[in-house]
Amino acid sequence: MVYLIVRRRKNEYTHDYRIEKWAPTIKEANKYLSALSLLDDDEDVMFFIVPAQENPALILTEEVA
């Protein structure tokens, strides 16, 4: 399973989410989460781990025009 470290930044009106990093194990994901949390001192930013579930229905098999 793949784990995504997601960064959430909130302001007055919206929440902005982006994938900051990914890891193949939960142990490695926790290390990234700790490091990113220590490096970013913005109080409007929060990091969390999300397990990525592989769903074949979401995989594109041919180019979409």
PDBQT receptor file of N, H, CA, C and O in Angstrom, charges set to zero:
ATOM      1  N   MET A   1       0.837  -1.171   0.000  1.00  0.00    +0.000 N 
ATOM      2  CA  MET A   1       0.000   0.000   0.000  1.00  0.00    +0.000 C 
ATOM      3  C   MET A   1       0.889   1.244   0.000  1.00  0.00    +0.000 C 
ATOM      4  O   MET A   1       1.986   1.238   0.560  1.00  0.00    +0.000 OA
ATOM      5  N   VAL A   2       0.415   2.277  -0.617  1.00  0.00    +0.000 N 
ATOM      6  H   VAL A   2      -0.476   2.282  -1.072  1.00  0.00    +0.000 HD
ATOM      7  CA  VAL A   2       1.121   3.546  -0.686  1.00  0.00    +0.000 C 
ATOM      8  C   VAL A   2       0.427   4.519   0.266  1.00  0.00    +0.000 C 
ATOM      9  O   VAL A   2      -0.800   4.542   0.368  1.00  0.00    +0.000 OA
ATOM     10  N   TYR A   3       1.233   5.315   0.955  1.00  0.00    +0.000 N 
ATOM     11  H   TYR A   3       2.229   5.296   0.872  1.00  0.00    +0.000 HD
ATOM     12  CA  TYR A   3       0.711   6.322   1.879  1.00  0.00    +0.000 C 
ATOM     13  C   TYR A   3       1.067   7.707   1.364  1.00  0.00    +0.000 C 
ATOM     14  O   TYR A   3       2.206   7.961   0.973  1.00  0.00    +0.000 OA
ATOM     15  N   LEU A   4       0.087   8.599   1.367  1.00  0.00    +0.000 N 
ATOM     16  H   LEU A   4      -0.839   8.392   1.684  1.00  0.00    +0.000 HD
ATOM     17  CA  LEU A   4       0.288   9.967   0.895  1.00  0.00    +0.000 C 
ATOM     18  C   LEU A   4       0.361  10.904   2.092  1.00  0.00    +0.000 C 
ATOM     19  O   LEU A   4      -0.443  10.803   3.018  1.00  0.00    +0.000 OA
ATOM     20  N   ILE A   5       1.330  11.816   2.068  1.00  0.00    +0.000 N 
ATOM     21  H   ILE A   5       1.984  11.897   1.316  1.00  0.00    +0.000 HD
ATOM     22  CA  ILE A   5       1.403  12.862   3.076  1.00  0.00    +0.000 C 
ATOM     23  C   ILE A   5       0.778  14.099   2.433  1.00  0.00    +0.000 C 
ATOM     24  O   ILE A   5       1.321  14.663   1.484  1.00  0.00    +0.000 OA
ATOM     25  N   VAL A   6      -0.356  14.502   2.958  1.00  0.00    +0.000 N 
ATOM     26  H   VAL A   6      -0.797  14.043   3.729  1.00  0.00    +0.000 HD
ATOM     27  CA  VAL A   6      -1.144  15.584   2.377  1.00  0.00    +0.000 C 
ATOM     28  C   VAL A   6      -0.931  16.855   3.204  1.00  0.00    +0.000 C 
ATOM     29  O   VAL A   6      -0.921  16.826   4.434  1.00  0.00    +0.000 OA
ATOM     30  N   ARG A   7      -0.764  17.950   2.500  1.00  0.00    +0.000 N 
ATOM     31  H   ARG A   7      -0.772  17.973   1.500  1.00  0.00    +0.000 HD
ATOM     32  CA  ARG A   7      -0.592  19.263   3.137  1.00  0.00    +0.000 C 
ATOM     33  C   ARG A   7      -1.898  20.035   2.991  1.00  0.00    +0.000 C 
ATOM     34  O   ARG A   7      -2.410  20.206   1.884  1.00  0.00    +0.000 OA
ATOM     35  N   ARG A   8      -2.425  20.494   4.106  1.00  0.00    +0.000 N 
ATOM     36  H   ARG A   8      -2.009  20.355   5.004  1.00  0.00    +0.000 HD
ATOM     37  CA  ARG A   8      -3.645  21.306   4.066  1.00  0.00    +0.000 C 
ATOM     38  C   ARG A   8      -3.312  22.708   4.560  1.00  0.00    +0.000 C 
ATOM     39  O   ARG A   8      -2.775  22.888   5.653  1.00  0.00    +0.000 OA
ATOM     40  N   ARG A   9      -3.636  23.681   3.743  1.00  0.00    +0.000 N 
ATOM     41  H   ARG A   9      -4.072  23.534   2.855  1.00  0.00    +0.000 HD
ATOM     42  CA  ARG A   9      -3.454  25.084   4.136  1.00  0.00    +0.000 C 
ATOM     43  C   ARG A   9      -4.823  25.734   4.115  1.00  0.00    +0.000 C 
ATOM     44  O   ARG A   9      -5.538  25.671   3.115  1.00  0.00    +0.000 OA
ATOM     45  N   LYS A  10      -5.178  26.354   5.215  1.00  0.00    +0.000 N 
ATOM     46  H   LYS A  10      -4.596  26.406   6.027  1.00  0.00    +0.000 HD
ATOM     47  CA  LYS A  10      -6.478  27.024   5.258  1.00  0.00    +0.000 C 
ATOM     48  C   LYS A  10      -6.276  28.519   5.392  1.00  0.00    +0.000 C 
ATOM     49  O   LYS A  10      -5.342  28.991   6.040  1.00  0.00    +0.000 OA
ATOM     50  N   ASN A  11      -7.173  29.241   4.767  1.00  0.00    +0.000 N 
ATOM     51  H   ASN A  11      -7.932  28.857   4.242  1.00  0.00    +0.000 HD
ATOM     52  CA  ASN A  11      -7.213  30.689   4.955  1.00  0.00    +0.000 C 
ATOM     53  C   ASN A  11      -8.645  31.060   5.312  1.00  0.00    +0.000 C 
ATOM     54  O   ASN A  11      -9.440  30.186   5.657  1.00  0.00    +0.000 OA
ATOM     55  N   GLU A  12      -8.978  32.308   5.237  1.00  0.00    +0.000 N 
ATOM     56  H   GLU A  12      -8.332  33.019   4.957  1.00  0.00    +0.000 HD
ATOM     57  CA  GLU A  12     -10.314  32.755   5.644  1.00  0.00    +0.000 C 
ATOM     58  C   GLU A  12     -11.444  32.078   4.875  1.00  0.00    +0.000 C 
ATOM     59  O   GLU A  12     -12.503  31.796   5.436  1.00  0.00    +0.000 OA
ATOM     60  N   TYR A  13     -11.215  31.823   3.599  1.00  0.00    +0.000 N 
ATOM     61  H   TYR A  13     -10.354  32.052   3.144  1.00  0.00    +0.000 HD
ATOM     62  CA  TYR A  13     -12.314  31.400   2.747  1.00  0.00    +0.000 C 
ATOM     63  C   TYR A  13     -12.223  29.969   2.221  1.00  0.00    +0.000 C 
ATOM     64  O   TYR A  13     -13.252  29.350   1.946  1.00  0.00    +0.000 OA
ATOM     65  N   THR A  14     -11.024  29.439   2.078  1.00  0.00    +0.000 N 
ATOM     66  H   THR A  14     -10.189  29.941   2.301  1.00  0.00    +0.000 HD
ATOM     67  CA  THR A  14     -10.886  28.121   1.450  1.00  0.00    +0.000 C 
ATOM     68  C   THR A  14      -9.859  27.252   2.173  1.00  0.00    +0.000 C 
ATOM     69  O   THR A  14      -9.096  27.712   3.022  1.00  0.00    +0.000 OA
ATOM     70  N   HIS A  15      -9.878  25.986   1.798  1.00  0.00    +0.000 N 
ATOM     71  H   HIS A  15     -10.499  25.612   1.108  1.00  0.00    +0.000 HD
ATOM     72  CA  HIS A  15      -8.864  25.029   2.222  1.00  0.00    +0.000 C 
ATOM     73  C   HIS A  15      -8.164  24.553   0.955  1.00  0.00    +0.000 C 
ATOM     74  O   HIS A  15      -8.821  24.215  -0.029  1.00  0.00    +0.000 OA
ATOM     75  N   ASP A  16      -6.851  24.527   0.975  1.00  0.00    +0.000 N 
ATOM     76  H   ASP A  16      -6.317  24.802   1.775  1.00  0.00    +0.000 HD
ATOM     77  CA  ASP A  16      -6.055  24.102  -0.165  1.00  0.00    +0.000 C 
ATOM     78  C   ASP A  16      -5.337  22.804   0.214  1.00  0.00    +0.000 C 
ATOM     79  O   ASP A  16      -4.607  22.765   1.204  1.00  0.00    +0.000 OA
ATOM     80  N   TYR A  17      -5.541  21.750  -0.567  1.00  0.00    +0.000 N 
ATOM     81  H   TYR A  17      -6.134  21.782  -1.372  1.00  0.00    +0.000 HD
ATOM     82  CA  TYR A  17      -4.922  20.460  -0.306  1.00  0.00    +0.000 C 
ATOM     83  C   TYR A  17      -3.955  20.135  -1.427  1.00  0.00    +0.000 C 
ATOM     84  O   TYR A  17      -4.230  20.418  -2.593  1.00  0.00    +0.000 OA
ATOM     85  N   ARG A  18      -2.806  19.533  -1.071  1.00  0.00    +0.000 N 
ATOM     86  H   ARG A  18      -2.583  19.304  -0.124  1.00  0.00    +0.000 HD
ATOM     87  CA  ARG A  18      -1.895  19.023  -2.094  1.00  0.00    +0.000 C 
ATOM     88  C   ARG A  18      -1.081  17.888  -1.510  1.00  0.00    +0.000 C 
ATOM     89  O   ARG A  18      -0.838  17.829  -0.304  1.00  0.00    +0.000 OA
ATOM     90  N   ILE A  19      -0.665  16.989  -2.385  1.00  0.00    +0.000 N 
ATOM     91  H   ILE A  19      -0.862  17.037  -3.364  1.00  0.00    +0.000 HD
ATOM     92  CA  ILE A  19       0.166  15.864  -1.961  1.00  0.00    +0.000 C 
ATOM     93  C   ILE A  19       1.597  16.356  -1.875  1.00  0.00    +0.000 C 
ATOM     94  O   ILE A  19       2.182  16.789  -2.868  1.00  0.00    +0.000 OA
ATOM     95  N   GLU A  20       2.147  16.285  -0.688  1.00  0.00    +0.000 N 
ATOM     96  H   GLU A  20       1.672  15.933   0.119  1.00  0.00    +0.000 HD
ATOM     97  CA  GLU A  20       3.492  16.778  -0.442  1.00  0.00    +0.000 C 
ATOM     98  C   GLU A  20       4.535  15.689  -0.693  1.00  0.00    +0.000 C 
ATOM     99  O   GLU A  20       5.622  15.972  -1.196  1.00  0.00    +0.000 OA
ATOM    100  N   LYS A  21       4.206  14.450  -0.344  1.00  0.00    +0.000 N 
ATOM    101  H   LYS A  21       3.323  14.220   0.065  1.00  0.00    +0.000 HD
ATOM    102  CA  LYS A  21       5.155  13.342  -0.431  1.00  0.00    +0.000 C 
ATOM    103  C   LYS A  21       4.372  12.042  -0.422  1.00  0.00    +0.000 C 
ATOM    104  O   LYS A  21       3.201  12.023  -0.046  1.00  0.00    +0.000 OA
ATOM    105  N   TRP A  22       5.014  10.949  -0.836  1.00  0.00    +0.000 N 
ATOM    106  H   TRP A  22       5.966  10.964  -1.142  1.00  0.00    +0.000 HD
ATOM    107  CA  TRP A  22       4.401   9.633  -0.724  1.00  0.00    +0.000 C 
ATOM    108  C   TRP A  22       5.436   8.671  -0.158  1.00  0.00    +0.000 C 
ATOM    109  O   TRP A  22       6.640   8.914  -0.245  1.00  0.00    +0.000 OA
ATOM    110  N   ALA A  23       4.953   7.576   0.421  1.00  0.00    +0.000 N 
ATOM    111  H   ALA A  23       3.976   7.378   0.492  1.00  0.00    +0.000 HD
ATOM    112  CA  ALA A  23       5.845   6.592   1.028  1.00  0.00    +0.000 C 
ATOM    113  C   ALA A  23       5.255   5.194   0.863  1.00  0.00    +0.000 C 
ATOM    114  O   ALA A  23       4.035   5.027   0.876  1.00  0.00    +0.000 OA
ATOM    115  N   PRO A  24       6.117   4.191   0.708  1.00  0.00    +0.000 N 
ATOM    116  CA  PRO A  24       5.618   2.822   0.536  1.00  0.00    +0.000 C 
ATOM    117  C   PRO A  24       5.217   2.140   1.843  1.00  0.00    +0.000 C 
ATOM    118  O   PRO A  24       4.490   1.148   1.814  1.00  0.00    +0.000 OA
ATOM    119  N   THR A  25       5.676   2.652   2.989  1.00  0.00    +0.000 N 
ATOM    120  H   THR A  25       6.267   3.458   3.012  1.00  0.00    +0.000 HD
ATOM    121  CA  THR A  25       5.328   2.048   4.282  1.00  0.00    +0.000 C 
ATOM    122  C   THR A  25       4.848   3.127   5.246  1.00  0.00    +0.000 C 
ATOM    123  O   THR A  25       5.172   4.304   5.091  1.00  0.00    +0.000 OA
ATOM    124  N   ILE A  26       4.075   2.712   6.239  1.00  0.00    +0.000 N 
ATOM    125  H   ILE A  26       3.812   1.756   6.365  1.00  0.00    +0.000 HD
ATOM    126  CA  ILE A  26       3.574   3.659   7.229  1.00  0.00    +0.000 C 
ATOM    127  C   ILE A  26       4.714   4.209   8.083  1.00  0.00    +0.000 C 
ATOM    128  O   ILE A  26       4.660   5.357   8.523  1.00  0.00    +0.000 OA
ATOM    129  N   LYS A  27       5.736   3.404   8.317  1.00  0.00    +0.000 N 
ATOM    130  H   LYS A  27       5.780   2.472   7.959  1.00  0.00    +0.000 HD
ATOM    131  CA  LYS A  27       6.885   3.854   9.102  1.00  0.00    +0.000 C 
ATOM    132  C   LYS A  27       7.602   5.016   8.403  1.00  0.00    +0.000 C 
ATOM    133  O   LYS A  27       7.947   6.014   9.035  1.00  0.00    +0.000 OA
ATOM    134  N   GLU A  28       7.815   4.876   7.114  1.00  0.00    +0.000 N 
ATOM    135  H   GLU A  28       7.535   4.066   6.599  1.00  0.00    +0.000 HD
ATOM    136  CA  GLU A  28       8.459   5.931   6.330  1.00  0.00    +0.000 C 
ATOM    137  C   GLU A  28       7.550   7.169   6.230  1.00  0.00    +0.000 C 
ATOM    138  O   GLU A  28       8.033   8.300   6.283  1.00  0.00    +0.000 OA
ATOM    139  N   ALA A  29       6.258   6.952   6.088  1.00  0.00    +0.000 N 
ATOM    140  H   ALA A  29       5.866   6.033   6.045  1.00  0.00    +0.000 HD
ATOM    141  CA  ALA A  29       5.313   8.065   6.023  1.00  0.00    +0.000 C 
ATOM    142  C   ALA A  29       5.334   8.861   7.328  1.00  0.00    +0.000 C 
ATOM    143  O   ALA A  29       5.264  10.090   7.299  1.00  0.00    +0.000 OA
ATOM    144  N   ASN A  30       5.428   8.183   8.464  1.00  0.00    +0.000 N 
ATOM    145  H   ASN A  30       5.485   7.185   8.487  1.00  0.00    +0.000 HD
ATOM    146  CA  ASN A  30       5.505   8.870   9.755  1.00  0.00    +0.000 C 
ATOM    147  C   ASN A  30       6.777   9.698   9.868  1.00  0.00    +0.000 C 
ATOM    148  O   ASN A  30       6.755  10.782  10.452  1.00  0.00    +0.000 OA
ATOM    149  N   LYS A  31       7.879   9.209   9.323  1.00  0.00    +0.000 N 
ATOM    150  H   LYS A  31       7.896   8.329   8.849  1.00  0.00    +0.000 HD
ATOM    151  CA  LYS A  31       9.132   9.975   9.334  1.00  0.00    +0.000 C 
ATOM    152  C   LYS A  31       8.988  11.257   8.516  1.00  0.00    +0.000 C 
ATOM    153  O   LYS A  31       9.406  12.331   8.950  1.00  0.00    +0.000 OA
ATOM    154  N   TYR A  32       8.392  11.133   7.325  1.00  0.00    +0.000 N 
ATOM    155  H   TYR A  32       8.053  10.261   6.973  1.00  0.00    +0.000 HD
ATOM    156  CA  TYR A  32       8.171  12.315   6.487  1.00  0.00    +0.000 C 
ATOM    157  C   TYR A  32       7.239  13.300   7.179  1.00  0.00    +0.000 C 
ATOM    158  O   TYR A  32       7.473  14.508   7.158  1.00  0.00    +0.000 OA
ATOM    159  N   LEU A  33       6.193  12.782   7.785  1.00  0.00    +0.000 N 
ATOM    160  H   LEU A  33       6.003  11.800   7.802  1.00  0.00    +0.000 HD
ATOM    161  CA  LEU A  33       5.232  13.634   8.480  1.00  0.00    +0.000 C 
ATOM    162  C   LEU A  33       5.908  14.410   9.609  1.00  0.00    +0.000 C 
ATOM    163  O   LEU A  33       5.666  15.607   9.764  1.00  0.00    +0.000 OA
ATOM    164  N   SER A  34       6.734  13.758  10.380  1.00  0.00    +0.000 N 
ATOM    165  H   SER A  34       6.931  12.786  10.254  1.00  0.00    +0.000 HD
ATOM    166  CA  SER A  34       7.452  14.417  11.478  1.00  0.00    +0.000 C 
ATOM    167  C   SER A  34       8.380  15.505  10.944  1.00  0.00    +0.000 C 
ATOM    168  O   SER A  34       8.407  16.619  11.466  1.00  0.00    +0.000 OA
ATOM    169  N   ALA A  35       9.136  15.174   9.906  1.00  0.00    +0.000 N 
ATOM    170  H   ALA A  35       9.114  14.268   9.482  1.00  0.00    +0.000 HD
ATOM    171  CA  ALA A  35      10.082  16.143   9.337  1.00  0.00    +0.000 C 
ATOM    172  C   ALA A  35       9.366  17.351   8.752  1.00  0.00    +0.000 C 
ATOM    173  O   ALA A  35       9.773  18.489   8.990  1.00  0.00    +0.000 OA
ATOM    174  N   LEU A  36       8.309  17.115   7.992  1.00  0.00    +0.000 N 
ATOM    175  H   LEU A  36       7.979  16.191   7.799  1.00  0.00    +0.000 HD
ATOM    176  CA  LEU A  36       7.575  18.225   7.381  1.00  0.00    +0.000 C 
ATOM    177  C   LEU A  36       6.915  19.111   8.440  1.00  0.00    +0.000 C 
ATOM    178  O   LEU A  36       6.880  20.333   8.300  1.00  0.00    +0.000 OA
ATOM    179  N   SER A  37       6.402  18.496   9.482  1.00  0.00    +0.000 N 
ATOM    180  H   SER A  37       6.431  17.503   9.595  1.00  0.00    +0.000 HD
ATOM    181  CA  SER A  37       5.762  19.264  10.550  1.00  0.00    +0.000 C 
ATOM    182  C   SER A  37       6.767  20.142  11.290  1.00  0.00    +0.000 C 
ATOM    183  O   SER A  37       6.445  21.263  11.684  1.00  0.00    +0.000 OA
ATOM    184  N   LEU A  38       7.978  19.635  11.477  1.00  0.00    +0.000 N 
ATOM    185  H   LEU A  38       8.239  18.724  11.157  1.00  0.00    +0.000 HD
ATOM    186  CA  LEU A  38       9.013  20.414  12.150  1.00  0.00    +0.000 C 
ATOM    187  C   LEU A  38       9.542  21.554  11.284  1.00  0.00    +0.000 C 
ATOM    188  O   LEU A  38       9.862  22.627  11.796  1.00  0.00    +0.000 OA
ATOM    189  N   LEU A  39       9.633  21.324   9.976  1.00  0.00    +0.000 N 
ATOM    190  H   LEU A  39       9.373  20.452   9.561  1.00  0.00    +0.000 HD
ATOM    191  CA  LEU A  39      10.193  22.328   9.077  1.00  0.00    +0.000 C 
ATOM    192  C   LEU A  39       9.228  23.465   8.767  1.00  0.00    +0.000 C 
ATOM    193  O   LEU A  39       9.659  24.589   8.509  1.00  0.00    +0.000 OA
ATOM    194  N   ASP A  40       7.944  23.188   8.789  1.00  0.00    +0.000 N 
ATOM    195  H   ASP A  40       7.594  22.275   8.999  1.00  0.00    +0.000 HD
ATOM    196  CA  ASP A  40       6.952  24.201   8.426  1.00  0.00    +0.000 C 
ATOM    197  C   ASP A  40       6.383  24.823   9.696  1.00  0.00    +0.000 C 
ATOM    198  O   ASP A  40       5.706  24.149  10.473  1.00  0.00    +0.000 OA
ATOM    199  N   ASP A  41       6.656  26.101   9.906  1.00  0.00    +0.000 N 
ATOM    200  H   ASP A  41       7.206  26.648   9.275  1.00  0.00    +0.000 HD
ATOM    201  CA  ASP A  41       6.196  26.768  11.123  1.00  0.00    +0.000 C 
ATOM    202  C   ASP A  41       4.952  27.633  10.901  1.00  0.00    +0.000 C 
ATOM    203  O   ASP A  41       4.584  28.422  11.772  1.00  0.00    +0.000 OA
ATOM    204  N   ASP A  42       4.314  27.493   9.759  1.00  0.00    +0.000 N 
ATOM    205  H   ASP A  42       4.612  26.852   9.052  1.00  0.00    +0.000 HD
ATOM    206  CA  ASP A  42       3.086  28.230   9.460  1.00  0.00    +0.000 C 
ATOM    207  C   ASP A  42       1.921  27.573  10.214  1.00  0.00    +0.000 C 
ATOM    208  O   ASP A  42       1.658  26.385  10.030  1.00  0.00    +0.000 OA
ATOM    209  N   GLU A  43       1.235  28.330  11.047  1.00  0.00    +0.000 N 
ATOM    210  H   GLU A  43       1.448  29.296  11.196  1.00  0.00    +0.000 HD
ATOM    211  CA  GLU A  43       0.156  27.741  11.838  1.00  0.00    +0.000 C 
ATOM    212  C   GLU A  43      -1.099  27.456  11.020  1.00  0.00    +0.000 C 
ATOM    213  O   GLU A  43      -2.009  26.790  11.513  1.00  0.00    +0.000 OA
ATOM    214  N   ASP A  44      -1.168  27.942   9.786  1.00  0.00    +0.000 N 
ATOM    215  H   ASP A  44      -0.429  28.483   9.385  1.00  0.00    +0.000 HD
ATOM    216  CA  ASP A  44      -2.305  27.653   8.914  1.00  0.00    +0.000 C 
ATOM    217  C   ASP A  44      -2.107  26.376   8.100  1.00  0.00    +0.000 C 
ATOM    218  O   ASP A  44      -2.990  25.990   7.334  1.00  0.00    +0.000 OA
ATOM    219  N   VAL A  45      -0.956  25.714   8.260  1.00  0.00    +0.000 N 
ATOM    220  H   VAL A  45      -0.239  26.028   8.883  1.00  0.00    +0.000 HD
ATOM    221  CA  VAL A  45      -0.637  24.513   7.505  1.00  0.00    +0.000 C 
ATOM    222  C   VAL A  45      -0.667  23.301   8.428  1.00  0.00    +0.000 C 
ATOM    223  O   VAL A  45      -0.160  23.342   9.549  1.00  0.00    +0.000 OA
ATOM    224  N   MET A  46      -1.274  22.216   7.935  1.00  0.00    +0.000 N 
ATOM    225  H   MET A  46      -1.686  22.182   7.024  1.00  0.00    +0.000 HD
ATOM    226  CA  MET A  46      -1.331  20.971   8.685  1.00  0.00    +0.000 C 
ATOM    227  C   MET A  46      -1.018  19.819   7.731  1.00  0.00    +0.000 C 
ATOM    228  O   MET A  46      -1.447  19.836   6.578  1.00  0.00    +0.000 OA
ATOM    229  N   PHE A  47      -0.282  18.832   8.201  1.00  0.00    +0.000 N 
ATOM    230  H   PHE A  47       0.067  18.818   9.139  1.00  0.00    +0.000 HD
ATOM    231  CA  PHE A  47       0.040  17.656   7.406  1.00  0.00    +0.000 C 
ATOM    232  C   PHE A  47      -0.657  16.444   8.006  1.00  0.00    +0.000 C 
ATOM    233  O   PHE A  47      -0.818  16.350   9.222  1.00  0.00    +0.000 OA
ATOM    234  N   PHE A  48      -1.070  15.516   7.145  1.00  0.00    +0.000 N 
ATOM    235  H   PHE A  48      -0.939  15.592   6.156  1.00  0.00    +0.000 HD
ATOM    236  CA  PHE A  48      -1.636  14.261   7.628  1.00  0.00    +0.000 C 
ATOM    237  C   PHE A  48      -1.401  13.155   6.612  1.00  0.00    +0.000 C 
ATOM    238  O   PHE A  48      -1.112  13.420   5.445  1.00  0.00    +0.000 OA
ATOM    239  N   ILE A  49      -1.528  11.924   7.064  1.00  0.00    +0.000 N 
ATOM    240  H   ILE A  49      -1.763  11.709   8.012  1.00  0.00    +0.000 HD
ATOM    241  CA  ILE A  49      -1.258  10.740   6.232  1.00  0.00    +0.000 C 
ATOM    242  C   ILE A  49      -2.581  10.137   5.773  1.00  0.00    +0.000 C 
ATOM    243  O   ILE A  49      -3.518   9.976   6.555  1.00  0.00    +0.000 OA
ATOM    244  N   VAL A  50      -2.631   9.811   4.489  1.00  0.00    +0.000 N 
ATOM    245  H   VAL A  50      -1.871   9.942   3.853  1.00  0.00    +0.000 HD
ATOM    246  CA  VAL A  50      -3.817   9.181   3.902  1.00  0.00    +0.000 C 
ATOM    247  C   VAL A  50      -3.360   7.922   3.170  1.00  0.00    +0.000 C 
ATOM    248  O   VAL A  50      -2.476   8.000   2.317  1.00  0.00    +0.000 OA
ATOM    249  N   PRO A  51      -3.944   6.758   3.486  1.00  0.00    +0.000 N 
ATOM    250  CA  PRO A  51      -3.614   5.564   2.714  1.00  0.00    +0.000 C 
ATOM    251  C   PRO A  51      -4.236   5.653   1.319  1.00  0.00    +0.000 C 
ATOM    252  O   PRO A  51      -5.427   5.930   1.181  1.00  0.00    +0.000 OA
ATOM    253  N   ALA A  52      -3.436   5.420   0.309  1.00  0.00    +0.000 N 
ATOM    254  H   ALA A  52      -2.468   5.194   0.422  1.00  0.00    +0.000 HD
ATOM    255  CA  ALA A  52      -3.923   5.479  -1.075  1.00  0.00    +0.000 C 
ATOM    256  C   ALA A  52      -4.399   4.095  -1.481  1.00  0.00    +0.000 C 
ATOM    257  O   ALA A  52      -3.627   3.137  -1.483  1.00  0.00    +0.000 OA
ATOM    258  N   GLN A  53      -5.644   4.002  -1.816  1.00  0.00    +0.000 N 
ATOM    259  H   GLN A  53      -6.272   4.781  -1.815  1.00  0.00    +0.000 HD
ATOM    260  CA  GLN A  53      -6.204   2.730  -2.249  1.00  0.00    +0.000 C 
ATOM    261  C   GLN A  53      -6.197   2.688  -3.763  1.00  0.00    +0.000 C 
ATOM    262  O   GLN A  53      -6.662   3.610  -4.433  1.00  0.00    +0.000 OA
ATOM    263  N   GLU A  54      -5.669   1.615  -4.279  1.00  0.00    +0.000 N 
ATOM    264  H   GLU A  54      -5.291   0.866  -3.735  1.00  0.00    +0.000 HD
ATOM    265  CA  GLU A  54      -5.610   1.474  -5.725  1.00  0.00    +0.000 C 
ATOM    266  C   GLU A  54      -6.975   1.039  -6.238  1.00  0.00    +0.000 C 
ATOM    267  O   GLU A  54      -7.510   0.010  -5.826  1.00  0.00    +0.000 OA
ATOM    268  N   ASN A  55      -7.521   1.830  -7.132  1.00  0.00    +0.000 N 
ATOM    269  H   ASN A  55      -7.086   2.666  -7.467  1.00  0.00    +0.000 HD
ATOM    270  CA  ASN A  55      -8.833   1.561  -7.690  1.00  0.00    +0.000 C 
ATOM    271  C   ASN A  55      -8.700   1.504  -9.215  1.00  0.00    +0.000 C 
ATOM    272  O   ASN A  55      -8.491   2.539  -9.848  1.00  0.00    +0.000 OA
ATOM    273  N   PRO A  56      -8.816   0.331  -9.810  1.00  0.00    +0.000 N 
ATOM    274  CA  PRO A  56      -8.648   0.224 -11.272  1.00  0.00    +0.000 C 
ATOM    275  C   PRO A  56      -9.613   1.094 -12.072  1.00  0.00    +0.000 C 
ATOM    276  O   PRO A  56      -9.327   1.428 -13.222  1.00  0.00    +0.000 OA
ATOM    277  N   ALA A  57     -10.740   1.465 -11.491  1.00  0.00    +0.000 N 
ATOM    278  H   ALA A  57     -10.973   1.194 -10.556  1.00  0.00    +0.000 HD
ATOM    279  CA  ALA A  57     -11.692   2.300 -12.214  1.00  0.00    +0.000 C 
ATOM    280  C   ALA A  57     -11.144   3.701 -12.444  1.00  0.00    +0.000 C 
ATOM    281  O   ALA A  57     -11.639   4.415 -13.316  1.00  0.00    +0.000 OA
ATOM    282  N   LEU A  58     -10.128   4.111 -11.679  1.00  0.00    +0.000 N 
ATOM    283  H   LEU A  58      -9.726   3.531 -10.971  1.00  0.00    +0.000 HD
ATOM    284  CA  LEU A  58      -9.584   5.457 -11.812  1.00  0.00    +0.000 C 
ATOM    285  C   LEU A  58      -8.364   5.527 -12.717  1.00  0.00    +0.000 C 
ATOM    286  O   LEU A  58      -7.816   6.610 -12.920  1.00  0.00    +0.000 OA
ATOM    287  N   ILE A  59      -7.930   4.414 -13.258  1.00  0.00    +0.000 N 
ATOM    288  H   ILE A  59      -8.374   3.534 -13.093  1.00  0.00    +0.000 HD
ATOM    289  CA  ILE A  59      -6.748   4.376 -14.117  1.00  0.00    +0.000 C 
ATOM    290  C   ILE A  59      -7.176   4.575 -15.574  1.00  0.00    +0.000 C 
ATOM    291  O   ILE A  59      -8.040   3.858 -16.081  1.00  0.00    +0.000 OA
ATOM    292  N   LEU A  60      -6.562   5.554 -16.237  1.00  0.00    +0.000 N 
ATOM    293  H   LEU A  60      -5.861   6.135 -15.826  1.00  0.00    +0.000 HD
ATOM    294  CA  LEU A  60      -6.857   5.767 -17.650  1.00  0.00    +0.000 C 
ATOM    295  C   LEU A  60      -6.061   4.780 -18.487  1.00  0.00    +0.000 C 
ATOM    296  O   LEU A  60      -4.855   4.625 -18.293  1.00  0.00    +0.000 OA
ATOM    297  N   THR A  61      -6.719   4.126 -19.397  1.00  0.00    +0.000 N 
ATOM    298  H   THR A  61      -7.698   4.252 -19.554  1.00  0.00    +0.000 HD
ATOM    299  CA  THR A  61      -6.046   3.141 -20.233  1.00  0.00    +0.000 C 
ATOM    300  C   THR A  61      -5.694   3.699 -21.598  1.00  0.00    +0.000 C 
ATOM    301  O   THR A  61      -4.892   3.098 -22.313  1.00  0.00    +0.000 OA
ATOM    302  N   GLU A  62      -6.262   4.824 -21.980  1.00  0.00    +0.000 N 
ATOM    303  H   GLU A  62      -6.913   5.313 -21.400  1.00  0.00    +0.000 HD
ATOM    304  CA  GLU A  62      -5.915   5.459 -23.241  1.00  0.00    +0.000 C 
ATOM    305  C   GLU A  62      -6.016   6.971 -23.080  1.00  0.00    +0.000 C 
ATOM    306  O   GLU A  62      -6.652   7.471 -22.153  1.00  0.00    +0.000 OA
ATOM    307  N   GLU A  63      -5.387   7.674 -23.985  1.00  0.00    +0.000 N 
ATOM    308  H   GLU A  63      -4.871   7.267 -24.738  1.00  0.00    +0.000 HD
ATOM    309  CA  GLU A  63      -5.351   9.130 -23.894  1.00  0.00    +0.000 C 
ATOM    310  C   GLU A  63      -6.732   9.732 -24.107  1.00  0.00    +0.000 C 
ATOM    311  O   GLU A  63      -7.473   9.331 -25.004  1.00  0.00    +0.000 OA
ATOM    312  N   VAL A  64      -7.057  10.696 -23.269  1.00  0.00    +0.000 N 
ATOM    313  H   VAL A  64      -6.455  11.022 -22.540  1.00  0.00    +0.000 HD
ATOM    314  CA  VAL A  64      -8.335  11.396 -23.379  1.00  0.00    +0.000 C 
ATOM    315  C   VAL A  64      -8.091  12.728 -24.067  1.00  0.00    +0.000 C 
ATOM    316  O   VAL A  64      -7.220  13.499 -23.666  1.00  0.00    +0.000 OA
ATOM    317  N   ALA A  65      -8.877  12.989 -25.115  1.00  0.00    +0.000 N 
ATOM    318  H   ALA A  65      -9.584  12.362 -25.441  1.00  0.00    +0.000 HD
ATOM    319  CA  ALA A  65      -8.666  14.239 -25.868  1.00  0.00    +0.000 C 
ATOM    320  C   ALA A  65      -9.494  15.361 -25.321  1.00  0.00    +0.000 C 
ATOM    321  O   ALA A  65      -9.438  16.478 -25.835  1.00  0.00    +0.000 OA
TER     322      ALA A  65
